[in-house]
Amino acid sequence: MDGFDAVGIGPGIGTSIETAKSVKQMIHNFKNPIVIGADAINILSENKSWLLNVPSNSIFISRNIN
């Protein structure tokens, strides 16, 4: 993920155990902002301690904004 200023994760990724592991890895290792939506929010709601590792200036989007 080196070279990226920000990334997005969440919409449509599902909430399987393997997906949760990927979300955890991203949140713990990526130091730039993350746009976190839908399924990633659902995963974080089940793993609240991970919130401590969400990078500064990250954005949570809980619904479609039109």
mmCIF file as Biopython writes it, N, C-alpha, C and O atoms, coordinates in Angstrom:
data_model
#
loop_
_atom_site.group_PDB
_atom_site.id
_atom_site.type_symbol
_atom_site.label_atom_id
_atom_site.label_alt_id
_atom_site.label_comp_id
_atom_site.label_asym_id
_atom_site.label_entity_id
_atom_site.label_seq_id
_atom_site.pdbx_PDB_ins_code
_atom_site.Cartn_x
_atom_site.Cartn_y
_atom_site.Cartn_z
_atom_site.occupancy
_atom_site.B_iso_or_equiv
_atom_site.auth_seq_id
_atom_site.auth_asym_id
_atom_site.pdbx_PDB_model_num
ATOM 1   N N  . MET A ? 1  ? 0.817   -1.187  0.000  1.0 0.0 1  A 1 
ATOM 2   C CA . MET A ? 1  ? 0.000   0.000   0.000  1.0 0.0 1  A 1 
ATOM 3   C C  . MET A ? 1  ? 0.864   1.256   0.000  1.0 0.0 1  A 1 
ATOM 4   O O  . MET A ? 1  ? 0.347   2.373   -0.001 1.0 0.0 1  A 1 
ATOM 5   N N  . ASP A ? 2  ? 2.163   1.071   0.001  1.0 0.0 2  A 1 
ATOM 6   C CA . ASP A ? 2  ? 3.049   2.231   -0.056 1.0 0.0 2  A 1 
ATOM 7   C C  . ASP A ? 2  ? 2.747   3.045   -1.308 1.0 0.0 2  A 1 
ATOM 8   O O  . ASP A ? 2  ? 2.437   2.493   -2.364 1.0 0.0 2  A 1 
ATOM 9   N N  . GLY A ? 3  ? 2.841   4.321   -1.179 1.0 0.0 3  A 1 
ATOM 10  C CA . GLY A ? 3  ? 2.608   5.183   -2.322 1.0 0.0 3  A 1 
ATOM 11  C C  . GLY A ? 3  ? 1.201   5.749   -2.401 1.0 0.0 3  A 1 
ATOM 12  O O  . GLY A ? 3  ? 0.947   6.650   -3.200 1.0 0.0 3  A 1 
ATOM 13  N N  . PHE A ? 4  ? 0.284   5.242   -1.592 1.0 0.0 4  A 1 
ATOM 14  C CA . PHE A ? 4  ? -1.083  5.751   -1.588 1.0 0.0 4  A 1 
ATOM 15  C C  . PHE A ? 4  ? -1.254  6.762   -0.465 1.0 0.0 4  A 1 
ATOM 16  O O  . PHE A ? 4  ? -0.778  6.546   0.649  1.0 0.0 4  A 1 
ATOM 17  N N  . ASP A ? 5  ? -1.936  7.868   -0.758 1.0 0.0 5  A 1 
ATOM 18  C CA . ASP A ? 5  ? -2.221  8.883   0.256  1.0 0.0 5  A 1 
ATOM 19  C C  . ASP A ? 5  ? -3.427  8.515   1.104  1.0 0.0 5  A 1 
ATOM 20  O O  . ASP A ? 5  ? -3.535  8.934   2.257  1.0 0.0 5  A 1 
ATOM 21  N N  . ALA A ? 6  ? -4.330  7.733   0.533  1.0 0.0 6  A 1 
ATOM 22  C CA . ALA A ? 6  ? -5.540  7.280   1.230  1.0 0.0 6  A 1 
ATOM 23  C C  . ALA A ? 6  ? -6.074  6.057   0.503  1.0 0.0 6  A 1 
ATOM 24  O O  . ALA A ? 6  ? -5.746  5.826   -0.660 1.0 0.0 6  A 1 
ATOM 25  N N  . VAL A ? 7  ? -6.898  5.273   1.190  1.0 0.0 7  A 1 
ATOM 26  C CA . VAL A ? 7  ? -7.552  4.120   0.578  1.0 0.0 7  A 1 
ATOM 27  C C  . VAL A ? 7  ? -8.987  4.044   1.091  1.0 0.0 7  A 1 
ATOM 28  O O  . VAL A ? 7  ? -9.334  4.661   2.098  1.0 0.0 7  A 1 
ATOM 29  N N  . GLY A ? 8  ? -9.803  3.288   0.392  1.0 0.0 8  A 1 
ATOM 30  C CA . GLY A ? 8  ? -11.173 3.049   0.824  1.0 0.0 8  A 1 
ATOM 31  C C  . GLY A ? 8  ? -11.389 1.566   1.011  1.0 0.0 8  A 1 
ATOM 32  O O  . GLY A ? 8  ? -10.820 0.746   0.291  1.0 0.0 8  A 1 
ATOM 33  N N  . ILE A ? 9  ? -12.219 1.226   1.988  1.0 0.0 9  A 1 
ATOM 34  C CA . ILE A ? 9  ? -12.523 -0.176  2.247  1.0 0.0 9  A 1 
ATOM 35  C C  . ILE A ? 9  ? -13.934 -0.274  2.809  1.0 0.0 9  A 1 
ATOM 36  O O  . ILE A ? 9  ? -14.333 0.540   3.642  1.0 0.0 9  A 1 
ATOM 37  N N  . GLY A ? 10 ? -14.674 -1.254  2.362  1.0 0.0 10 A 1 
ATOM 38  C CA . GLY A ? 10 ? -15.963 -1.476  2.995  1.0 0.0 10 A 1 
ATOM 39  C C  . GLY A ? 10 ? -17.115 -1.875  2.112  1.0 0.0 10 A 1 
ATOM 40  O O  . GLY A ? 10 ? -17.658 -2.964  2.292  1.0 0.0 10 A 1 
ATOM 41  N N  . PRO A ? 11 ? -17.518 -1.046  1.163  1.0 0.0 11 A 1 
ATOM 42  C CA . PRO A ? 11 ? -18.746 -1.355  0.435  1.0 0.0 11 A 1 
ATOM 43  C C  . PRO A ? 11 ? -18.651 -2.671  -0.349 1.0 0.0 11 A 1 
ATOM 44  O O  . PRO A ? 11 ? -17.811 -2.819  -1.237 1.0 0.0 11 A 1 
ATOM 45  N N  . GLY A ? 12 ? -19.512 -3.602  -0.010 1.0 0.0 12 A 1 
ATOM 46  C CA . GLY A ? 12 ? -19.623 -4.843  -0.766 1.0 0.0 12 A 1 
ATOM 47  C C  . GLY A ? 12 ? -18.572 -5.895  -0.491 1.0 0.0 12 A 1 
ATOM 48  O O  . GLY A ? 12 ? -18.508 -6.890  -1.213 1.0 0.0 12 A 1 
ATOM 49  N N  . ILE A ? 13 ? -17.741 -5.715  0.532  1.0 0.0 13 A 1 
ATOM 50  C CA . ILE A ? 13 ? -16.684 -6.703  0.773  1.0 0.0 13 A 1 
ATOM 51  C C  . ILE A ? 13 ? -17.140 -7.882  1.612  1.0 0.0 13 A 1 
ATOM 52  O O  . ILE A ? 13 ? -16.437 -8.888  1.709  1.0 0.0 13 A 1 
ATOM 53  N N  . GLY A ? 14 ? -18.315 -7.766  2.221  1.0 0.0 14 A 1 
ATOM 54  C CA . GLY A ? 14 ? -18.807 -8.837  3.076  1.0 0.0 14 A 1 
ATOM 55  C C  . GLY A ? 14 ? -18.184 -8.763  4.464  1.0 0.0 14 A 1 
ATOM 56  O O  . GLY A ? 14 ? -17.404 -7.859  4.766  1.0 0.0 14 A 1 
ATOM 57  N N  . THR A ? 15 ? -18.541 -9.726  5.296  1.0 0.0 15 A 1 
ATOM 58  C CA . THR A ? 15 ? -18.069 -9.702  6.685  1.0 0.0 15 A 1 
ATOM 59  C C  . THR A ? 15 ? -17.505 -11.060 7.128  1.0 0.0 15 A 1 
ATOM 60  O O  . THR A ? 15 ? -17.550 -11.402 8.310  1.0 0.0 15 A 1 
ATOM 61  N N  . SER A ? 16 ? -16.982 -11.817 6.180  1.0 0.0 16 A 1 
ATOM 62  C CA . SER A ? 16 ? -16.424 -13.133 6.520  1.0 0.0 16 A 1 
ATOM 63  C C  . SER A ? 16 ? -15.197 -12.978 7.420  1.0 0.0 16 A 1 
ATOM 64  O O  . SER A ? 16 ? -14.660 -11.881 7.575  1.0 0.0 16 A 1 
ATOM 65  N N  . ILE A ? 17 ? -14.774 -14.068 7.995  1.0 0.0 17 A 1 
ATOM 66  C CA . ILE A ? 17 ? -13.598 -14.059 8.864  1.0 0.0 17 A 1 
ATOM 67  C C  . ILE A ? 17 ? -12.364 -13.610 8.087  1.0 0.0 17 A 1 
ATOM 68  O O  . ILE A ? 17 ? -11.558 -12.835 8.604  1.0 0.0 17 A 1 
ATOM 69  N N  . GLU A ? 18 ? -12.208 -14.081 6.867  1.0 0.0 18 A 1 
ATOM 70  C CA . GLU A ? 18 ? -11.047 -13.700 6.057  1.0 0.0 18 A 1 
ATOM 71  C C  . GLU A ? 18 ? -11.081 -12.208 5.727  1.0 0.0 18 A 1 
ATOM 72  O O  . GLU A ? 18 ? -10.044 -11.545 5.737  1.0 0.0 18 A 1 
ATOM 73  N N  . THR A ? 19 ? -12.269 -11.683 5.436  1.0 0.0 19 A 1 
ATOM 74  C CA . THR A ? 19 ? -12.401 -10.257 5.160  1.0 0.0 19 A 1 
ATOM 75  C C  . THR A ? 19 ? -12.081 -9.450  6.403  1.0 0.0 19 A 1 
ATOM 76  O O  . THR A ? 19 ? -11.411 -8.421  6.316  1.0 0.0 19 A 1 
ATOM 77  N N  . ALA A ? 20 ? -12.545 -9.897  7.551  1.0 0.0 20 A 1 
ATOM 78  C CA . ALA A ? 20 ? -12.251 -9.209  8.813  1.0 0.0 20 A 1 
ATOM 79  C C  . ALA A ? 20 ? -10.747 -9.173  9.069  1.0 0.0 20 A 1 
ATOM 80  O O  . ALA A ? 20 ? -10.226 -8.168  9.552  1.0 0.0 20 A 1 
ATOM 81  N N  . LYS A ? 21 ? -10.049 -10.256 8.753  1.0 0.0 21 A 1 
ATOM 82  C CA . LYS A ? 21 ? -8.594  -10.273 8.909  1.0 0.0 21 A 1 
ATOM 83  C C  . LYS A ? 21 ? -7.937  -9.223  8.021  1.0 0.0 21 A 1 
ATOM 84  O O  . LYS A ? 21 ? -6.982  -8.566  8.435  1.0 0.0 21 A 1 
ATOM 85  N N  . SER A ? 22 ? -8.448  -9.064  6.796  1.0 0.0 22 A 1 
ATOM 86  C CA . SER A ? 22 ? -7.895  -8.068  5.876  1.0 0.0 22 A 1 
ATOM 87  C C  . SER A ? 22 ? -8.153  -6.650  6.377  1.0 0.0 22 A 1 
ATOM 88  O O  . SER A ? 22 ? -7.282  -5.786  6.284  1.0 0.0 22 A 1 
ATOM 89  N N  . VAL A ? 23 ? -9.354  -6.415  6.907  1.0 0.0 23 A 1 
ATOM 90  C CA . VAL A ? 23 ? -9.682  -5.105  7.467  1.0 0.0 23 A 1 
ATOM 91  C C  . VAL A ? 23 ? -8.751  -4.802  8.638  1.0 0.0 23 A 1 
ATOM 92  O O  . VAL A ? 23 ? -8.217  -3.698  8.748  1.0 0.0 23 A 1 
ATOM 93  N N  . LYS A ? 24 ? -8.565  -5.775  9.497  1.0 0.0 24 A 1 
ATOM 94  C CA . LYS A ? 24 ? -7.674  -5.589  10.645 1.0 0.0 24 A 1 
ATOM 95  C C  . LYS A ? 24 ? -6.258  -5.254  10.185 1.0 0.0 24 A 1 
ATOM 96  O O  . LYS A ? 24 ? -5.630  -4.333  10.706 1.0 0.0 24 A 1 
ATOM 97  N N  . GLN A ? 25 ? -5.768  -5.996  9.219  1.0 0.0 25 A 1 
ATOM 98  C CA . GLN A ? 25 ? -4.424  -5.766  8.710  1.0 0.0 25 A 1 
ATOM 99  C C  . GLN A ? 25 ? -4.294  -4.352  8.146  1.0 0.0 25 A 1 
ATOM 100 O O  . GLN A ? 25 ? -3.308  -3.667  8.419  1.0 0.0 25 A 1 
ATOM 101 N N  . MET A ? 26 ? -5.273  -3.911  7.366  1.0 0.0 26 A 1 
ATOM 102 C CA . MET A ? 26 ? -5.210  -2.579  6.790  1.0 0.0 26 A 1 
ATOM 103 C C  . MET A ? 26 ? -5.218  -1.513  7.886  1.0 0.0 26 A 1 
ATOM 104 O O  . MET A ? 26 ? -4.414  -0.581  7.862  1.0 0.0 26 A 1 
ATOM 105 N N  . ILE A ? 27 ? -6.123  -1.657  8.835  1.0 0.0 27 A 1 
ATOM 106 C CA . ILE A ? 27 ? -6.250  -0.649  9.896  1.0 0.0 27 A 1 
ATOM 107 C C  . ILE A ? 27 ? -5.001  -0.596  10.764 1.0 0.0 27 A 1 
ATOM 108 O O  . ILE A ? 27 ? -4.613  0.478   11.224 1.0 0.0 27 A 1 
ATOM 109 N N  . HIS A ? 28 ? -4.377  -1.724  10.991 1.0 0.0 28 A 1 
ATOM 110 C CA . HIS A ? 28 ? -3.188  -1.754  11.839 1.0 0.0 28 A 1 
ATOM 111 C C  . HIS A ? 28 ? -1.913  -1.345  11.108 1.0 0.0 28 A 1 
ATOM 112 O O  . HIS A ? 28 ? -0.953  -0.910  11.745 1.0 0.0 28 A 1 
ATOM 113 N N  . ASN A ? 29 ? -1.885  -1.478  9.784  1.0 0.0 29 A 1 
ATOM 114 C CA . ASN A ? 29 ? -0.636  -1.252  9.054  1.0 0.0 29 A 1 
ATOM 115 C C  . ASN A ? 29 ? -0.613  -0.013  8.169  1.0 0.0 29 A 1 
ATOM 116 O O  . ASN A ? 29 ? 0.459   0.538   7.922  1.0 0.0 29 A 1 
ATOM 117 N N  . PHE A ? 30 ? -1.758  0.434   7.690  1.0 0.0 30 A 1 
ATOM 118 C CA . PHE A ? 30 ? -1.790  1.603   6.817  1.0 0.0 30 A 1 
ATOM 119 C C  . PHE A ? 30 ? -1.870  2.841   7.689  1.0 0.0 30 A 1 
ATOM 120 O O  . PHE A ? 30 ? -2.779  2.951   8.512  1.0 0.0 30 A 1 
ATOM 121 N N  . LYS A ? 31 ? -0.962  3.755   7.533  1.0 0.0 31 A 1 
ATOM 122 C CA . LYS A ? 31 ? -0.875  4.910   8.438  1.0 0.0 31 A 1 
ATOM 123 C C  . LYS A ? 31 ? -1.531  6.168   7.896  1.0 0.0 31 A 1 
ATOM 124 O O  . LYS A ? 31 ? -1.642  7.157   8.621  1.0 0.0 31 A 1 
ATOM 125 N N  . ASN A ? 32 ? -1.971  6.161   6.639  1.0 0.0 32 A 1 
ATOM 126 C CA . ASN A ? 32 ? -2.662  7.303   6.049  1.0 0.0 32 A 1 
ATOM 127 C C  . ASN A ? 32 ? -4.166  7.122   6.216  1.0 0.0 32 A 1 
ATOM 128 O O  . ASN A ? 32 ? -4.616  6.045   6.607  1.0 0.0 32 A 1 
ATOM 129 N N  . PRO A ? 33 ? -4.956  8.166   5.925  1.0 0.0 33 A 1 
ATOM 130 C CA . PRO A ? 33 ? -6.407  8.060   6.122  1.0 0.0 33 A 1 
ATOM 131 C C  . PRO A ? 33 ? -7.047  6.936   5.303  1.0 0.0 33 A 1 
ATOM 132 O O  . PRO A ? 33 ? -6.605  6.599   4.204  1.0 0.0 33 A 1 
ATOM 133 N N  . ILE A ? 34 ? -8.096  6.378   5.884  1.0 0.0 34 A 1 
ATOM 134 C CA . ILE A ? 34 ? -8.888  5.330   5.232  1.0 0.0 34 A 1 
ATOM 135 C C  . ILE A ? 34 ? -10.334 5.805   5.198  1.0 0.0 34 A 1 
ATOM 136 O O  . ILE A ? 34 ? -10.851 6.304   6.198  1.0 0.0 34 A 1 
ATOM 137 N N  . VAL A ? 35 ? -10.991 5.651   4.046  1.0 0.0 35 A 1 
ATOM 138 C CA . VAL A ? 35 ? -12.426 5.872   3.955  1.0 0.0 35 A 1 
ATOM 139 C C  . VAL A ? 35 ? -13.063 4.523   4.267  1.0 0.0 35 A 1 
ATOM 140 O O  . VAL A ? 35 ? -12.869 3.551   3.537  1.0 0.0 35 A 1 
ATOM 141 N N  . ILE A ? 36 ? -13.816 4.472   5.347  1.0 0.0 36 A 1 
ATOM 142 C CA . ILE A ? 36 ? -14.350 3.213   5.867  1.0 0.0 36 A 1 
ATOM 143 C C  . ILE A ? 36 ? -15.854 3.217   5.705  1.0 0.0 36 A 1 
ATOM 144 O O  . ILE A ? 36 ? -16.538 4.083   6.250  1.0 0.0 36 A 1 
ATOM 145 N N  . GLY A ? 37 ? -16.375 2.256   4.961  1.0 0.0 37 A 1 
ATOM 146 C CA . GLY A ? 37 ? -17.807 2.210   4.709  1.0 0.0 37 A 1 
ATOM 147 C C  . GLY A ? 37 ? -18.405 0.849   5.007  1.0 0.0 37 A 1 
ATOM 148 O O  . GLY A ? 37 ? -17.708 -0.125  5.293  1.0 0.0 37 A 1 
ATOM 149 N N  . ALA A ? 38 ? -19.704 0.825   4.929  1.0 0.0 38 A 1 
ATOM 150 C CA . ALA A ? 38 ? -20.570 -0.343  5.002  1.0 0.0 38 A 1 
ATOM 151 C C  . ALA A ? 38 ? -20.018 -1.551  5.751  1.0 0.0 38 A 1 
ATOM 152 O O  . ALA A ? 38 ? -20.000 -1.567  6.982  1.0 0.0 38 A 1 
ATOM 153 N N  . ASP A ? 39 ? -19.572 -2.554  5.016  1.0 0.0 39 A 1 
ATOM 154 C CA . ASP A ? 39 ? -19.172 -3.813  5.641  1.0 0.0 39 A 1 
ATOM 155 C C  . ASP A ? 39 ? -17.964 -3.653  6.573  1.0 0.0 39 A 1 
ATOM 156 O O  . ASP A ? 39 ? -17.874 -4.355  7.581  1.0 0.0 39 A 1 
ATOM 157 N N  . ALA A ? 40 ? -17.047 -2.754  6.258  1.0 0.0 40 A 1 
ATOM 158 C CA . ALA A ? 40 ? -15.910 -2.532  7.164  1.0 0.0 40 A 1 
ATOM 159 C C  . ALA A ? 40 ? -16.403 -1.956  8.489  1.0 0.0 40 A 1 
ATOM 160 O O  . ALA A ? 40 ? -15.861 -2.285  9.544  1.0 0.0 40 A 1 
ATOM 161 N N  . ILE A ? 41 ? -17.420 -1.102  8.448  1.0 0.0 41 A 1 
ATOM 162 C CA . ILE A ? 41 ? -18.012 -0.582  9.686  1.0 0.0 41 A 1 
ATOM 163 C C  . ILE A ? 41 ? -18.656 -1.723  10.463 1.0 0.0 41 A 1 
ATOM 164 O O  . ILE A ? 41 ? -18.532 -1.790  11.686 1.0 0.0 41 A 1 
ATOM 165 N N  . ASN A ? 42 ? -19.343 -2.619  9.761  1.0 0.0 42 A 1 
ATOM 166 C CA . ASN A ? 42 ? -19.952 -3.778  10.429 1.0 0.0 42 A 1 
ATOM 167 C C  . ASN A ? 42 ? -18.884 -4.637  11.103 1.0 0.0 42 A 1 
ATOM 168 O O  . ASN A ? 42 ? -19.081 -5.112  12.221 1.0 0.0 42 A 1 
ATOM 169 N N  . ILE A ? 43 ? -17.768 -4.833  10.432 1.0 0.0 43 A 1 
ATOM 170 C CA . ILE A ? 43 ? -16.678 -5.615  11.015 1.0 0.0 43 A 1 
ATOM 171 C C  . ILE A ? 43 ? -16.129 -4.908  12.250 1.0 0.0 43 A 1 
ATOM 172 O O  . ILE A ? 43 ? -15.903 -5.544  13.279 1.0 0.0 43 A 1 
ATOM 173 N N  . LEU A ? 44 ? -15.913 -3.601  12.154 1.0 0.0 44 A 1 
ATOM 174 C CA . LEU A ? 44 ? -15.397 -2.850  13.299 1.0 0.0 44 A 1 
ATOM 175 C C  . LEU A ? 44 ? -16.372 -2.856  14.470 1.0 0.0 44 A 1 
ATOM 176 O O  . LEU A ? 44 ? -15.954 -2.808  15.627 1.0 0.0 44 A 1 
ATOM 177 N N  . SER A ? 45 ? -17.665 -2.913  14.177 1.0 0.0 45 A 1 
ATOM 178 C CA . SER A ? 45 ? -18.645 -2.935  15.267 1.0 0.0 45 A 1 
ATOM 179 C C  . SER A ? 45 ? -18.538 -4.216  16.090 1.0 0.0 45 A 1 
ATOM 180 O O  . SER A ? 45 ? -18.944 -4.249  17.252 1.0 0.0 45 A 1 
ATOM 181 N N  . GLU A ? 46 ? -17.994 -5.266  15.488 1.0 0.0 46 A 1 
ATOM 182 C CA . GLU A ? 46 ? -17.794 -6.533  16.188 1.0 0.0 46 A 1 
ATOM 183 C C  . GLU A ? 46 ? -16.388 -6.641  16.799 1.0 0.0 46 A 1 
ATOM 184 O O  . GLU A ? 46 ? -16.098 -7.580  17.541 1.0 0.0 46 A 1 
ATOM 185 N N  . ASN A ? 47 ? -15.530 -5.679  16.484 1.0 0.0 47 A 1 
ATOM 186 C CA . ASN A ? 47 ? -14.135 -5.699  16.949 1.0 0.0 47 A 1 
ATOM 187 C C  . ASN A ? 47 ? -13.741 -4.279  17.371 1.0 0.0 47 A 1 
ATOM 188 O O  . ASN A ? 47 ? -12.828 -3.681  16.800 1.0 0.0 47 A 1 
ATOM 189 N N  . LYS A ? 48 ? -14.432 -3.761  18.362 1.0 0.0 48 A 1 
ATOM 190 C CA . LYS A ? 48 ? -14.291 -2.360  18.751 1.0 0.0 48 A 1 
ATOM 191 C C  . LYS A ? 48 ? -12.879 -1.957  19.147 1.0 0.0 48 A 1 
ATOM 192 O O  . LYS A ? 48 ? -12.518 -0.791  18.986 1.0 0.0 48 A 1 
ATOM 193 N N  . SER A ? 49 ? -12.076 -2.865  19.651 1.0 0.0 49 A 1 
ATOM 194 C CA . SER A ? 49 ? -10.709 -2.520  20.052 1.0 0.0 49 A 1 
ATOM 195 C C  . SER A ? 49 ? -9.865  -2.096  18.842 1.0 0.0 49 A 1 
ATOM 196 O O  . SER A ? 49 ? -8.878  -1.378  19.004 1.0 0.0 49 A 1 
ATOM 197 N N  . TRP A ? 50 ? -10.235 -2.524  17.654 1.0 0.0 50 A 1 
ATOM 198 C CA . TRP A ? 50 ? -9.507  -2.145  16.450 1.0 0.0 50 A 1 
ATOM 199 C C  . TRP A ? 50 ? -9.644  -0.651  16.155 1.0 0.0 50 A 1 
ATOM 200 O O  . TRP A ? 50 ? -8.800  -0.069  15.473 1.0 0.0 50 A 1 
ATOM 201 N N  . LEU A ? 51 ? -10.701 -0.036  16.668 1.0 0.0 51 A 1 
ATOM 202 C CA . LEU A ? 51 ? -10.920 1.393   16.419 1.0 0.0 51 A 1 
ATOM 203 C C  . LEU A ? 51 ? -9.752  2.242   16.894 1.0 0.0 51 A 1 
ATOM 204 O O  . LEU A ? 51 ? -9.503  3.319   16.352 1.0 0.0 51 A 1 
ATOM 205 N N  . LEU A ? 52 ? -9.038  1.767   17.897 1.0 0.0 52 A 1 
ATOM 206 C CA . LEU A ? 52 ? -7.881  2.502   18.406 1.0 0.0 52 A 1 
ATOM 207 C C  . LEU A ? 52 ? -6.774  2.627   17.365 1.0 0.0 52 A 1 
ATOM 208 O O  . LEU A ? 52 ? -5.917  3.504   17.481 1.0 0.0 52 A 1 
ATOM 209 N N  . ASN A ? 53 ? -6.778  1.769   16.356 1.0 0.0 53 A 1 
ATOM 210 C CA . ASN A ? 53 ? -5.738  1.767   15.338 1.0 0.0 53 A 1 
ATOM 211 C C  . ASN A ? 53 ? -6.165  2.417   14.029 1.0 0.0 53 A 1 
ATOM 212 O O  . ASN A ? 53 ? -5.385  2.450   13.078 1.0 0.0 53 A 1 
ATOM 213 N N  . VAL A ? 54 ? -7.385  2.931   13.964 1.0 0.0 54 A 1 
ATOM 214 C CA . VAL A ? 54 ? -7.826  3.612   12.746 1.0 0.0 54 A 1 
ATOM 215 C C  . VAL A ? 54 ? -6.965  4.871   12.595 1.0 0.0 54 A 1 
ATOM 216 O O  . VAL A ? 54 ? -6.869  5.667   13.530 1.0 0.0 54 A 1 
ATOM 217 N N  . PRO A ? 55 ? -6.338  5.057   11.426 1.0 0.0 55 A 1 
ATOM 218 C CA . PRO A ? 55 ? -5.455  6.211   11.239 1.0 0.0 55 A 1 
ATOM 219 C C  . PRO A ? 55 ? -6.188  7.548   11.404 1.0 0.0 55 A 1 
ATOM 220 O O  . PRO A ? 55 ? -7.389  7.647   11.150 1.0 0.0 55 A 1 
ATOM 221 N N  . SER A ? 56 ? -5.452  8.558   11.828 1.0 0.0 56 A 1 
ATOM 222 C CA . SER A ? 56 ? -6.000  9.910   11.957 1.0 0.0 56 A 1 
ATOM 223 C C  . SER A ? 56 ? -6.558  10.378  10.615 1.0 0.0 56 A 1 
ATOM 224 O O  . SER A ? 56 ? -6.062  9.997   9.554  1.0 0.0 56 A 1 
ATOM 225 N N  . ASN A ? 57 ? -7.587  11.201  10.681 1.0 0.0 57 A 1 
ATOM 226 C CA . ASN A ? 57 ? -8.232  11.801  9.510  1.0 0.0 57 A 1 
ATOM 227 C C  . ASN A ? 57 ? -8.983  10.796  8.648  1.0 0.0 57 A 1 
ATOM 228 O O  . ASN A ? 57 ? -9.348  11.116  7.516  1.0 0.0 57 A 1 
ATOM 229 N N  . SER A ? 58 ? -9.223  9.594   9.150  1.0 0.0 58 A 1 
ATOM 230 C CA . SER A ? 58 ? -10.035 8.629   8.418  1.0 0.0 58 A 1 
ATOM 231 C C  . SER A ? 58 ? -11.487 9.084   8.440  1.0 0.0 58 A 1 
ATOM 232 O O  . SER A ? 58 ? -11.891 9.871   9.296  1.0 0.0 58 A 1 
ATOM 233 N N  . ILE A ? 59 ? -12.263 8.580   7.490  1.0 0.0 59 A 1 
ATOM 234 C CA . ILE A ? 59 ? -13.658 8.981   7.335  1.0 0.0 59 A 1 
ATOM 235 C C  . ILE A ? 59 ? -14.533 7.735   7.365  1.0 0.0 59 A 1 
ATOM 236 O O  . ILE A ? 59 ? -14.238 6.745   6.697  1.0 0.0 59 A 1 
ATOM 237 N N  . PHE A ? 60 ? -15.611 7.788   8.144  1.0 0.0 60 A 1 
ATOM 238 C CA . PHE A ? 60 ? -16.599 6.712   8.184  1.0 0.0 60 A 1 
ATOM 239 C C  . PHE A ? 60 ? -17.823 7.158   7.386  1.0 0.0 60 A 1 
ATOM 240 O O  . PHE A ? 60 ? -18.371 8.233   7.628  1.0 0.0 60 A 1 
ATOM 241 N N  . ILE A ? 61 ? -18.242 6.335   6.445  1.0 0.0 61 A 1 
ATOM 242 C CA . ILE A ? 61 ? -19.430 6.624   5.649  1.0 0.0 61 A 1 
ATOM 243 C C  . ILE A ? 61 ? -20.417 5.493   5.888  1.0 0.0 61 A 1 
ATOM 244 O O  . ILE A ? 61 ? -20.145 4.339   5.558  1.0 0.0 61 A 1 
ATOM 245 N N  . SER A ? 62 ? -21.572 5.835   6.466  1.0 0.0 62 A 1 
ATOM 246 C CA . SER A ? 62 ? -22.514 4.786   6.844  1.0 0.0 62 A 1 
ATOM 247 C C  . SER A ? 62 ? -23.662 4.599   5.872  1.0 0.0 62 A 1 
ATOM 248 O O  . SER A ? 62 ? -24.435 3.651   6.008  1.0 0.0 62 A 1 
ATOM 249 N N  . ARG A ? 63 ? -23.789 5.478   4.901  1.0 0.0 63 A 1 
ATOM 250 C CA . ARG A ? 63 ? -24.852 5.283   3.906  1.0 0.0 63 A 1 
ATOM 251 C C  . ARG A ? 63 ? -24.487 6.013   2.641  1.0 0.0 63 A 1 
ATOM 252 O O  . ARG A ? 63 ? -23.563 6.827   2.611  1.0 0.0 63 A 1 
ATOM 253 N N  . ASN A ? 64 ? -25.231 5.708   1.597  1.0 0.0 64 A 1 
ATOM 254 C CA . ASN A ? 64 ? -25.018 6.344   0.306  1.0 0.0 64 A 1 
ATOM 255 C C  . ASN A ? 64 ? -25.411 7.813   0.381  1.0 0.0 64 A 1 
ATOM 256 O O  . ASN A ? 64 ? -26.508 8.135   0.836  1.0 0.0 64 A 1 
ATOM 257 N N  . ILE A ? 65 ? -24.548 8.685   -0.048 1.0 0.0 65 A 1 
ATOM 258 C CA . ILE A ? 65 ? -24.838 10.112  -0.039 1.0 0.0 65 A 1 
ATOM 259 C C  . ILE A ? 65 ? -25.066 10.574  -1.467 1.0 0.0 65 A 1 
ATOM 260 O O  . ILE A ? 65 ? -24.142 10.585  -2.280 1.0 0.0 65 A 1 
ATOM 261 N N  . ASN A ? 66 ? -26.292 10.951  -1.768 1.0 0.0 66 A 1 
ATOM 262 C CA . ASN A ? 66 ? -26.645 11.420  -3.113 1.0 0.0 66 A 1 
ATOM 263 C C  . ASN A ? 66 ? -27.213 12.802  -3.076 1.0 0.0 66 A 1 
ATOM 264 O O  . ASN A ? 66 ? -27.565 13.353  -4.119 1.0 0.0 66 A 1 
#
